[in-house]
């Protein structure tokens, strides 16, 4: 079964150099599937704070550690 984890942070840096602040990243099977602005309080969203970086390998990292599903 595929699991999706939704995490939020003060800012999300995308591979193309853009930044979403504050932002949400949806991670499925270890891959960043979606990133979008945080609006309101979406259900089942973990607040990680700080910065999440989505690298060109399409994985999301927090403090240089991959965020797992």
DSSP file (Angstrom, degrees, kcal/mol; ACC not computed):
  #  RESIDUE AA STRUCTURE BP1 BP2  ACC     N-H-->O    O-->H-N    N-H-->O    O-->H-N    TCO  KAPPA ALPHA  PHI   PSI    X-CA   Y-CA   Z-CA
    1    1 A X              0   0    0      0, 0.0     2,-0.4     0, 0.0     0, 0.0   0.000 360.0 360.0 360.0 134.6    0.0    0.0    0.0
    2    2 A X        -     0   0    0     26,-0.0     2,-0.4    27,-0.0    26,-0.0  -0.646 360.0-158.9 -82.1 129.2    1.3    3.4   -0.9
    3    3 A X        -     0   0    0     -2,-0.4    26,-1.0     2,-0.0     2,-0.4  -0.862   3.2-157.6-108.3 143.9    1.6    5.9    1.9
    4    4 A X  E     -A   28   0A   0     -2,-0.4     2,-0.4    24,-0.2    24,-0.2  -0.979   3.6-162.0-119.8 133.8    1.8    9.7    1.6
    5    5 A X  E     -A   27   0A   0     22,-2.8    22,-3.2    -2,-0.4     2,-0.5  -0.948   5.1-155.1-113.8 133.6    3.3   11.9    4.2
    6    6 A X  E     +Ab  26  45A   0     38,-0.6    40,-2.7    -2,-0.4     2,-0.3  -0.945  18.2 175.6-112.2 120.5    2.5   15.6    4.3
    7    7 A X  E     -Ab  25  46A   0     18,-2.5    18,-2.9    -2,-0.5     2,-0.3  -0.930  11.4-158.8-126.4 149.4    5.1   17.8    6.0
    8    8 A X  E     +Ab  24  47A   0     38,-3.0    40,-3.2    -2,-0.3    41,-1.1  -0.909  11.7 172.7-127.7 154.6    5.2   21.6    6.3
    9    9 A X  E     -A   23   0A   0     14,-2.1    14,-2.0    -2,-0.3    13,-0.5  -0.950  49.0 -97.8-151.3 168.3    8.0   24.1    7.0
   10   10 A X  E    S+     0   0A   0     40,-0.7    12,-0.5    -2,-0.3     2,-0.3   0.876 110.1   6.4 -58.7 -37.2    8.8   27.8    7.2
   11   11 A X  E     -Ac  21  51A   0     39,-1.7    41,-2.3    10,-0.2     2,-0.5  -0.998  60.5-155.8-148.4 148.7   10.2   27.5    3.6
   12   12 A X  E     -Ac  20  52A   0      8,-2.7     8,-2.7    -2,-0.3     2,-0.5  -0.990  14.7-153.0-121.3 122.2   10.4   24.8    0.9
   13   13 A X  E     -Ac  19  53A   0     39,-2.9    41,-3.1    -2,-0.5     6,-0.2  -0.859  12.9-150.2 -99.6 125.3   13.2   25.2   -1.6
   14   14 A X    >   -     0   0    0      4,-2.9     3,-2.1    -2,-0.5    42,-0.1  -0.521  26.1-109.7 -92.5 159.3   12.4   23.7   -5.0
   15   15 A X  T 3  S+     0   0    0      1,-0.3    41,-0.1    40,-0.2    -1,-0.1   0.781 116.8  59.3 -59.4 -27.2   15.0   22.2   -7.5
   16   16 A X  T 3  S-     0   0    0     39,-0.1    -1,-0.3     2,-0.1     3,-0.1   0.413 122.6-102.9 -84.3   4.2   14.5   25.1   -9.9
   17   17 A X  S <  S+     0   0    0     -3,-2.1    -2,-0.1     1,-0.3     2,-0.1   0.270  79.6 130.4  96.7 -11.8   15.5   27.7   -7.2
   18   18 A X        -     0   0    0     -5,-0.1    -4,-2.9     1,-0.0     2,-0.4  -0.368  44.7-146.8 -72.9 157.6   12.1   28.9   -6.3
   19   19 A X  E     -A   13   0A   0     -6,-0.2     2,-0.5    -3,-0.1    -6,-0.2  -0.985   6.7-157.8-127.2 137.1   11.0   29.1   -2.6
   20   20 A X  E     -A   12   0A   0     -8,-2.7    -8,-2.7    -2,-0.4     2,-0.4  -0.971  21.4-142.1-111.5 124.3    7.6   28.5   -1.2
   21   21 A X  E    S+A   11   0A   0     -2,-0.5   -10,-0.2     1,-0.4   -11,-0.1  -0.978  85.1   7.6-138.7 124.2    7.1   30.1    2.3
   22   22 A X  E    S+     0   0A   0    -12,-0.5    16,-2.0   -13,-0.5    -1,-0.4   0.803 101.1 175.0 -69.1 161.1    5.6   28.6    4.3
   23   23 A X  E     -AD   9  37A   0    -14,-2.0   -14,-2.1    14,-0.3     2,-0.4  -0.891  29.1-142.5-137.8 163.8    5.2   25.5    2.3
   24   24 A X  E     -AD   8  36A   0     12,-3.0    12,-2.1    -2,-0.3     2,-0.4  -0.954  12.4-162.9-122.6 141.5    3.9   21.9    2.3
   25   25 A X  E     -AD   7  35A   0    -18,-2.9   -18,-2.5    -2,-0.4     2,-0.6  -0.995   7.8-152.0-125.0 131.8    5.5   18.8    0.7
   26   26 A X  E     -AD   6  34A   0      8,-2.6     7,-2.8    -2,-0.4     8,-1.3  -0.917  15.3-164.0-102.0 124.5    3.7   15.6    0.0
   27   27 A X  E     -AD   5  32A   0    -22,-3.2   -22,-2.8    -2,-0.6     2,-0.4  -0.936   9.6-180.0-115.6 124.6    6.0   12.6    0.0
   28   28 A X  E >  S-AD   4  31A   0      3,-2.6     3,-2.2    -2,-0.5   -24,-0.2  -0.992  73.9 -12.2-125.8 127.2    5.0    9.2   -1.5
   29   29 A X  T 3  S-     0   0    0    -26,-1.0    -1,-0.1    -2,-0.4     3,-0.1   0.858 129.9 -54.8  50.6  39.1    7.4    6.3   -1.5
   30   30 A X  T 3  S+     0   0    0      1,-0.2     2,-0.4    -3,-0.0    30,-0.3   0.418 116.2 112.5  80.5  -1.4   10.2    8.6   -0.5
   31   31 A X  E <  S-D   28   0A   0     -3,-2.2    -3,-2.6    28,-0.1     2,-0.8  -0.862  72.8-119.9-109.8 139.4    9.7   10.9   -3.4
   32   32 A X  E     +D   27   0A   0     26,-3.4    -5,-0.2    -2,-0.4     3,-0.1  -0.657  37.1 171.4 -75.0 110.0    8.4   14.5   -3.2
   33   33 A X  E     +     0   0A   0     -7,-2.8     2,-0.3    -2,-0.8    -1,-0.2   0.836  60.5  11.0 -90.4 -37.8    5.3   14.4   -5.3
   34   34 A X  E     -D   26   0A   0     -8,-1.3    -8,-2.6     2,-0.0     2,-0.3  -0.988  53.2-172.9-143.2 149.1    3.8   17.9   -4.6
   35   35 A X  E     +D   25   0A   0     -2,-0.3     2,-0.3   -10,-0.2   -10,-0.2  -0.983  22.5 150.9-140.7 134.6    4.9   21.1   -3.1
   36   36 A X  E     -D   24   0A   0    -12,-2.1   -12,-3.0    -2,-0.3   -14,-0.1  -0.974  48.1 -72.5-157.4 164.3    2.5   24.0   -2.5
   37   37 A X  E     -D   23   0A   0     -2,-0.3     2,-0.6   -14,-0.2   -14,-0.3  -0.327  48.7-114.2 -64.4 143.3    1.9   27.0   -0.2
   38   38 A X        +     0   0    0    -16,-2.0     2,-0.4   -29,-0.2    -1,-0.1  -0.689  39.7 176.6 -77.8 120.8    0.6   26.3    3.3
   39   39 A X        -     0   0    0     -2,-0.6     3,-0.1    -3,-0.0     2,-0.1  -0.984  53.8 -33.5-129.6 120.6   -2.9   27.7    3.6
   40   40 A X  S    S-     0   0    0     -2,-0.4     2,-0.4     1,-0.2     0, 0.0  -0.413 102.5 -48.1  71.3-146.6   -4.8   27.2    6.8
   41   41 A X        -     0   0    0     -2,-0.1    -1,-0.2    -3,-0.1     3,-0.1  -0.758  58.8-155.8-127.3  83.7   -4.2   23.9    8.7
   42   42 A X    >   -     0   0    0     -2,-0.4     3,-0.8    -3,-0.1    -2,-0.0  -0.333  29.3-102.7 -62.6 139.8   -4.5   21.0    6.3
   43   43 A X  T 3  S+     0   0    0      1,-0.2    -1,-0.1    -2,-0.0   -37,-0.0  -0.254  99.8  15.2 -61.2 146.6   -5.4   17.7    8.0
   44   44 A X  T 3  S+     0   0    0      1,-0.2   -38,-0.6    -3,-0.1     2,-0.5   0.839  88.4 142.2  59.5  38.9   -2.7   15.2    8.7
   45   45 A X  E <   -b    6   0A   0     -3,-0.8     2,-0.4   -40,-0.1   -38,-0.2  -0.951  41.7-145.9-113.5 126.7    0.2   17.6    8.1
   46   46 A X  E     -b    7   0A   0    -40,-2.7   -38,-3.0    -2,-0.5     2,-0.7  -0.761  11.5-138.1 -89.7 132.0    3.3   17.5   10.3
   47   47 A X  E     +b    8   0A   0     -2,-0.4   -38,-0.2   -40,-0.2   -40,-0.0  -0.824  30.5 165.9 -90.3 115.1    5.0   20.8   11.1
   48   48 A X        -     0   0    0    -40,-3.2   -39,-0.2    -2,-0.7    -1,-0.2   0.668  29.0-157.1 -98.6 -23.1    8.8   20.3   10.8
   49   49 A X        +     0   0    0    -41,-1.1    -1,-0.1     1,-0.2   -38,-0.1  -0.064  53.0  56.9  71.0-179.9    9.7   24.0   10.8
   50   50 A X  S    S-     0   0    0    -41,-0.1   -39,-1.7   -40,-0.1   -40,-0.7  -0.305 103.2 -31.6  64.0-138.8   12.9   25.4    9.3
   51   51 A X  E     -c   11   0A   0    -41,-0.2    12,-0.5   -42,-0.1     2,-0.5  -0.965  43.5-161.4-125.8 133.8   13.7   24.6    5.7
   52   52 A X  E     -cE  12  62A   0    -41,-2.3   -39,-2.9    -2,-0.4     2,-0.5  -0.952  14.6-157.6-107.7 131.9   12.8   21.6    3.5
   53   53 A X  E     -cE  13  61A   0      8,-2.7     8,-2.6    -2,-0.5     2,-0.7  -0.949   5.8-157.2-113.7 124.5   15.0   21.3    0.3
   54   54 A X  E     - E   0  60A   0    -41,-3.1     6,-0.2    -2,-0.5     2,-0.1  -0.902  21.1-156.7 -98.1 116.5   13.7   19.3   -2.6
   55   55 A X    >   -     0   0    0      4,-2.2     3,-2.2    -2,-0.7   -40,-0.2  -0.314  33.6 -94.3 -89.0 173.5   16.8   18.2   -4.6
   56   56 A X  T 3  S+     0   0    0      1,-0.3    -1,-0.1     2,-0.2    -2,-0.0   0.677 122.0  67.8 -63.9 -17.3   17.0   17.3   -8.3
   57   57 A X  T 3  S-     0   0    0      2,-0.2    -1,-0.3     1,-0.0     3,-0.1   0.412 115.4-116.5 -80.5   4.5   16.6   13.6   -7.4
   58   58 A X  S <  S+     0   0    0     -3,-2.2   -26,-3.4     1,-0.3     2,-0.4   0.708  74.7 128.0  67.5  24.3   13.0   14.6   -6.3
   59   59 A X        -     0   0    0    -28,-0.2    -4,-2.2    -4,-0.2     2,-0.4  -0.850  56.2-129.5-107.3 148.5   13.7   13.7   -2.7
   60   60 A X  E     -E   54   0A   0      7,-0.4     7,-2.9    -2,-0.4     2,-0.4  -0.798  24.1-166.4 -99.5 138.6   12.9   16.1    0.2
   61   61 A X  E     -EF  53  66A   0     -8,-2.6    -8,-2.7    -2,-0.4     2,-0.4  -0.953  14.2-169.7-127.4 143.2   15.6   16.8    2.8
   62   62 A X  E >  S-EF  52  65A   0      3,-2.6     3,-1.4    -2,-0.4   -10,-0.1  -0.993  85.7  -8.3-129.0 122.6   15.5   18.4    6.2
   63   63 A X  T 3  S-     0   0    0    -12,-0.5    -1,-0.1    -2,-0.4     3,-0.1   0.885 129.4 -59.6  56.1  41.0   18.9   19.2    7.8
   64   64 A X  T 3  S+     0   0    0      1,-0.2     2,-0.4   -11,-0.0    -1,-0.3   0.630 116.1 112.8  63.2  17.6   20.6   17.2    5.0
   65   65 A X  E <  S-F   62   0A   0     -3,-1.4    -3,-2.6     0, 0.0    -1,-0.2  -0.968  73.8-110.6-117.8 135.0   18.7   14.0    5.9
   66   66 A X  E     -F   61   0A   0     -2,-0.4     2,-0.7    -5,-0.2    -5,-0.3  -0.345  25.0-128.6 -63.3 141.3   16.0   12.5    3.6
   67   67 A X        -     0   0    0     -7,-2.9    -7,-0.4   -37,-0.1     2,-0.2  -0.828  29.8-152.2 -89.4 120.2   12.5   12.8    4.8
   68   68 A X              0   0    0     -2,-0.7   -41,-0.1     1,-0.1   -39,-0.0  -0.478 360.0 360.0 -92.3 163.1   11.0    9.3    4.6
   69   69 A X              0   0    0     -2,-0.2    -1,-0.1   -66,-0.0   -40,-0.1   0.459 360.0 360.0 -70.0 360.0    7.4    8.4    4.1
